[in-house]
Amino acid sequence: MTGIDSAYAWRRLLASVTLSTVGGVGMWCLAVALPAVQADLGISRADISFAYSLNMLGFFAGGVVAGRMVDRRGIVVTGILSAVGLSAGFALAPATSSLALFGAAQVLIGFSASATFAPLVADVSHWFEKRRGVAVAIAASGNYIAGTIWPPIVELMIRDHGWRATYQAIAAFCLLTMIPLALTLKRRPPDHEHAAIAVARRSQTALGLSPNALQALLAVAGIACCVAMSMPQVHIVAYCADLGYGVARGAEMLSLMLGFGIVSRVGTGLVADRVGGVMTLMLGSTLQAVALVVYLIADGLTSLYLASILFGLFQGGIVPSYAIIVREYFPAREAATRVGFTVSVTVIGMALGGWMGGVLFDLTGSYRAAFLNGIAWNILNAAIAAWLLMRQTRRPAAV
């Protein structure tokens, strides 16, 4: 148990967040570059949205593979491979004028970036017990810190140098910074196996579900919430451009949204340490639905900024809730694999929702139908959270 909740654990958390922030560029870069790449390649909004979906599908597959790799070989090897893959993907993407090859590069970028999200969150969870909810939420915030920092940087670089030169510069930066950061995480996690049997029993008794049934239900919930979440996150830049406010305004809104998402994620960790992961998921899902309704009725510049702030504050804690639920109901030895799958499957929702938003825009000429689609998926997520909460309340957990 050496190192649990120690000063080293907090230093390791800081290094993990930094690594996640750098690697997170793989998830957020295309959302800003989307209009520029679309114009350069001469393709439709649905086509470039599909390229984003390929990025997210790569992120999902990478999260599952990286999670298993962390459980078997540790986070260092996984982090180094992530750095190499990200660098290769960002170098290959601007070397082509073909949508198919650009999409293939997006798969590699997403696959490689995934190792800096869910696997890092799972690794951090081993180092905390009393403050696990806060630690997991902070670790998951690296992805949102990336979403706060990178959009304005990418937008400025694209404006001054074009998207191809921007991608090449990011390729070099990832290779030079991520490998040294990964090497700081050499120490192996403490042994939590003493609690494995009790945790496994809790998943059976508290919810009346087998581990695989709970895993599947969390996967459906994750897809549903992220179909809803993807509409503002993927399309806000293009939406602002269509309304005549410009790409820069949209990048600012995305950055603002994700910046307030960091506040939401840390706050969610504090809440989860008190009420548990399932209740935290229910609260986040309900509030995200409210924010989507605000987006549905907002089209002025000021109202869109306000909607972005609300969306960031309301939805930031949803994805970390899944990681907390997994650590509450599954054995520690399966943590990276289970968290890797459960959190990574949410990007299927991002991929599906991002593509749906583009298709519905092409069909209707506006994003209204896309927001309504997001709200419908959000209702499904809230229903699953409510059902789990009801079963958890009726079946007290065995200790």
Secondary structure, DSSP 8 states (H G I E B T S, - for coil): -TTTTSHHHHHHHHHHHHHHHHHTHHHHHHHHHHHHHHHHHT--HHHHHHHHHHHHHHHHHHHHHHHHHHHHH-HHHHHHHHHHHHHHHHHHGGG---HHHHHHHHHHHHHHHGGGSHHHHHHHHTT-STTHHHHHHHHHHHHHHHHHHHHHHHHHHHHHH-HHHHHHHHHHHHHHHHHHHHHTT-S-----GGGHHHHHHHHHHHHS--HHHHHHHHHHHHHHHHHHHHHHHHHHHHHHHHHTS-HHHHHHHHHHHHHHHHHHHHHHHHHHHHH-HHHHHHHHHHHHHHHHHHHHH--SHHHHHHHHHHHHHHHTTHHHHHHHHHHHHS-GGGHHHHHHHHHHTHHHHHHHHHHHHHHHHHHHSSSHHHHHHHHHHHHHHHHHHHHHHHHHHHS----
